[in-house]
Each structure stands twice: as C-alpha cells, then as structure tokens.
Amino acid sequence: MKMLALMLPVIGFSGALSAETITVSLNSSEPLLGELSLALFDKDSEFPDGKPLVGIRKRWSGESMKLTLKDVEPGLYAIAAYVDEDGNHSLSKNFVGIPTEHYGFSGEAGFGEPLFEDVSFEKGPEERTVRVSLDQ
C-alpha cells in the first residue's frame, strides 16, 4: 500500500465550528514524534492510495491531536492517517509488508488494507467528530 501518496495542504484551525466541519480526534497509545499525514476521501475508488479530497501534513509530538476540516459538505467519507516517524514521507513497512509506523482509519479496520465501506462514516449537515486511533 503506497498509502497517502498525494497530500494537499487544506485545513482550518480558527473560529467557531460550523455545520461544514469535521473534527478529527487522533490518539496513540504511546508518545510519537514525526509528521502526521492525514487524508479525507470521498470516493471508494481512491481510498486509501489515490487522491484524497483533503490532505494534511502536520508535525506530531505526543499522544494526541485534534484537527478541524472546514467546508466539508454532507456525504460519505473515510479517513486514513499515519505518523511518519522515520522521515521518509511514506508509511514504512517490514520485509513482509506489515506497517512499522503508527497508522489508523476512521473506522475499525481488520487485518490487512481496509475497504472504504468498512471505515467510512456519514457526515450530515451538522458538525461531526471522528476518532482515529493510531496504532502499529
């Protein structure tokens, strides 16, 4: 999995939350140091290695972070994220292809690369909070 190859810097951090926002609450079971790569997808055909609707790269230090995505219309979405701990700008894997860096999705992904339908969520007209656990 090339995982989040294209990232677009689109994010908002200020002001009161409106109905067009998704708050992403990310956490890890241990402190991490690196660069967070997060992608919001709205198309099954693009998830998780294609072009995201919104892509973010942000310095990560610690166990948790909250991000606010603005101007998100109602619809079906999925989030994929990882923390690039070794600075190579990709999700590192071991010799059998298992990720060696912390990663997560907007839903419960089983073993292997998840399907869009397994980790997608519905965003209605109201503000939405999504939790992503970054585990190895």
C-alpha positions in Angstrom: 0.0 0.0 0.0 1.5 3.3 -1.1 -0.8 4.9 1.5 -1.5 8.6 1.2 1.0 9.3 -1.6 -0.6 12.7 -2.5 -1.3 15.2 0.2 -2.9 18.6 -0.2 -2.5 21.3 2.5 -6.1 22.2 3.2 -7.1 22.8 6.8 -8.7 25.3 9.1 -7.9 25.9 12.7 -9.6 29.1 13.8 -13.1 30.4 14.7 -16.2 28.6 16.0 -17.1 25.3 14.4 -19.9 25.4 11.8 -22.0 22.7 10.2 -19.5 22.2 7.5 -16.7 21.0 9.8 -15.3 17.6 10.7 -13.2 17.5 13.9 -10.7 14.6 13.8 -9.5 13.5 17.2 -6.4 11.4 16.8 -4.7 9.4 19.6 -1.9 6.9 20.1 -1.3 4.5 23.0 2.2 5.9 23.3 4.0 9.2 22.6 5.0 9.6 18.9 7.4 12.1 17.2 7.1 12.7 13.4 4.9 14.1 10.7 1.2 13.2 10.7 -0.2 12.5 7.2 -4.0 12.5 7.1 -6.3 12.1 4.1 -10.0 12.6 3.8 -11.5 10.5 1.0 -15.0 10.8 -0.6 -14.5 8.1 -3.3 -14.2 4.4 -2.8 -12.1 4.2 -6.0 -9.4 6.5 -4.5 -9.2 5.0 -1.0 -6.5 4.6 0.5 -3.8 5.2 -2.1 -5.3 7.6 -4.5 -6.0 11.3 -4.5 -7.8 12.5 -1.3 -10.4 15.2 -1.2 -8.3 16.8 1.6 -4.8 16.0 2.6 -2.9 17.3 5.6 0.7 17.1 6.8 1.4 18.4 10.3 4.2 17.9 12.9 3.2 15.3 15.5 4.6 15.2 19.0 2.9 13.4 21.9 -0.1 11.1 22.2 -3.0 13.1 20.8 -4.0 15.8 18.4 -7.2 17.4 17.1 -7.7 18.8 13.6 -10.6 20.7 12.1 -11.5 20.2 8.5 -13.6 23.1 7.2 -16.1 23.4 4.3 -17.0 19.7 4.2 -20.3 19.0 2.5 -22.7 16.3 3.8 -21.7 12.9 2.3 -19.9 9.6 2.9 -16.2 9.9 3.8 -13.3 7.8 5.1 -10.1 9.0 6.8 -6.6 7.3 6.6 -3.7 8.6 8.7 -0.2 7.7 9.7 2.7 9.3 11.6 5.9 9.3 9.6 8.4 8.6 12.4 11.5 8.0 10.2 11.1 11.0 7.9 10.8 9.1 4.6 7.4 10.7 3.6 5.7 7.3 3.3 4.3 4.6 5.6 7.3 2.3 6.3 6.8 -1.5 6.3 8.8 -4.5 7.2 10.0 -7.2 4.8 6.6 -8.9 4.7 4.7 -5.6 4.1 3.4 -5.0 7.6 3.5 -1.3 8.6 6.2 -0.4 11.1 4.8 3.1 11.8 1.6 4.0 13.6 -1.4 4.3 11.4 -5.2 4.3 11.6 -8.5 4.8 9.9 -11.9 6.4 10.7 -13.4 3.1 11.5 -12.5 -0.4 12.6 -10.2 -1.9 10.1 -9.5 -5.6 10.4 -6.3 -7.3 9.4 -4.9 -6.0 6.0 -5.8 -3.0 4.0 -9.4 -1.9 4.8 -12.2 -1.3 2.3 -13.7 2.2 2.1 -17.1 0.7 3.2 -15.5 -0.7 6.3 -14.1 2.6 7.6 -16.4 5.2 6.1 -18.8 7.4 8.0 -21.8 9.6 7.1 -21.4 13.3 7.5 -24.7 15.1 7.7 -25.5 18.8 7.9 -24.3 19.0 11.5 -20.7 19.3 12.7 -19.1 15.8 13.1 -16.4 14.4 15.3 -14.4 11.4 14.2 -11.9 9.4 16.3 -8.8 7.8 14.8 -6.6 5.5 16.8 -3.0 5.4 15.6 -1.6 2.0 16.4 1.1 -0.1 15.0 
